[in-house]
C-alpha cells in the first residue's frame, strides 16, 4: 500500500511492467530450469544454485543500472525540475527512485525465487541475494543523486560521462557480488553472518541518498549521517573484538582514527567547495547555517585528528597500554599527518580550480606529483632519502616529523589561496560600490 501511494513508483510500474515483459520473464525462467534439469540429475542442486546466482546477478545488474540512471535520465529528459518542484518529500522521492526504477528487476527476482525454491534453494541464500540487491540498488540511487549534484556544480560535466561511469560502477559491484555468490560451497556455513552484516550496512547508502535528495530539493541538511556512519563503521570493526585480549580503549581510538581518515579521503574527492559562501558564513558568525553547509571531509578530518590526539595523550600519560597487535603511536600520528596533508592538498586544488570546471584532472595530477613524480625524480637524482617526506610504507619505523615539511608547504599554499580569494572578493566589492 505504501508503494501504491507513491506516485513515482506507480509511474515506473506503468513504464517498466509492460505485458510483453510480464510474459517473457517466467517463460525464460522455466526454460532455464528445464535446461538445468535436462541432464537427468534433478537432485543435484549445486549447478542449479549457480544458475540461479547468475540469474540474480543479471537482475541485479539491470536494477543497479536503472537505479544509477534514475535521476540522471530525468535531468536528460528535462523532467527533473518538475519533480523537484512537486510536493513529494525527500523520502517519497527516494523510495520511488529506489524501488520504482528497479521494479522490473524485482519482477525477475520474484520468478527466480519461485522457480528455484522447490529445487532446494536455501532460504538463507535467497535472503542474502535480496539484501545484496537492495544494498546495490541503494548505492545506485546514491550515485545517481551524486552525479546530478556534481553536474549542477560543474557545468562541463557530460551526460555521456555520467552514464558510462554509472555502467562501470554497476559492473564492478555486480562482479564483486558474483564472486561472492559463486564461491566454493564451503562458505555456506557463514551465510548467516554475511546476511546479518549486509542487513546492517543496508540502511547507510539509503540514508546518504536521502541526504542528497534533500540537497536537490533545496532543504537544509546536516552532516550527522556521516558522523553516525563513522561511529557505526568503528563499532562494526571493534564489536567482534570485544571481550578478547586484543581489544581495548586504545584499539577503539585506533579504528576511529583510521575510519574517519578513510571517509575524509572518500568525501574529499567528490565534494565541491563553495568557498565564498563558507567564508561569508564564518564572517557573519551564522553557525547554524555553517553547520548545514560545512563540507563533510572537513568535519571528518577534525574527528580523525581529535581521535589521534586523544590516542597519543592516553599513551603519553601511561593510562593504558597499547593492545597487541596494533599500530605504534608514531605510526598512527604519521598516518594522520599524511592524511591531513592530502586533505589540505584536496582543499587547495578545489580552491584553485574554477567553480564551473571539473577538478578530477587537477586532483589526479596533484596526487601523482606528491606520490609518484617527486619521489621518482628524487630517486633518479640520487636523493632517495627524500622519498619518506612524500610517503612511507614502513609506518612503524617512520619518524613523526617526516610528513611535516610537505604538510607545512601545502598548509601555506592553502592559506595563500584563501587570502587571494578574499582579496579578489574585496576588490569586486569595491568596484561595485564605485560604479554605484
PyMOL commands that set and color helices and strands:
alter all, ss='L'
color gray80, all
select helices_A, chain A and resi 7-16+19-37+46-68+70-77+80-84+90-100+103-117+123-153+159-181+185-216+224-239+249-270+275-284+287-293+296-317+329-352+360-380+384-389+395-397+400-435
alter helices_A, ss='H'
color red, helices_A
deselect
rebuild
show_as cartoon
